[in-house]
Amino acid sequence: MLSQFSKEGDKLTLADLEFGFASDVYPVGRLDADSEGLLLLTNDKQLNHRLLNPKFRHKRTYYVQVEGSLTNEACQKLSQGVTISVDGKPYHSLPANARLLMPEPDLPARMPPIRYRASIPTSWLAVTLHEGKNRQVRKMTAAVGFPTLRLVRWAIETITAKGMIPGEVRELTRAELVRALKL
């Protein structure tokens, strides 16, 4: 599902969800078409600004399935920041929190499923960022030799996708959002 309301070909969008969104509600940030997970929607322009403006540095945690057996060294490099390409220029990412997830997270099956190769193991890690460059997590894991297979935004500050299923909408009050987002 695309993280937008406007139609784009035959792809599912937020408009396809069975929920009565107000006409002025928009997603805060985006998930690319190959990613999944938590997405905040709001019509609060001040909240939108606080979450999208890089100077406020809110935390976003991603669960990432990578190709190969992840090493502690790779997690250390990710935690220190790595050089990736942003707009065709080298960019050194801010320090992140990267840790191996053992056991792997209990997530709903992905549709369509990721590619599977019996001879190549996969690993799961949690990566928490304070910035949001285009396809940043994918570029970061590739930079340390572990290409991303599946990317799930698990949390924004203390709001998580725990117990939710794909396409589910959960309404939060402004007070709940302010507390959960540490605003």
Beta strands, then each sheet from edge to edge (+ up, - down):
strand 1: 26-28
strand 2: 36-37
strand 3: 40-42
strand 4: 60-67
strand 5: 83-86
strand 6: 89-92
strand 7: 97-100
strand 8: 122-129
strand 9: 148-156
strand 10: 159-160
sheet 1: 1+ 3-
sheet 2: 2+ 9+ 4- 8+ 7-
sheet 3: 2+ 9+ 10-
sheet 4: 5+ 6-
end
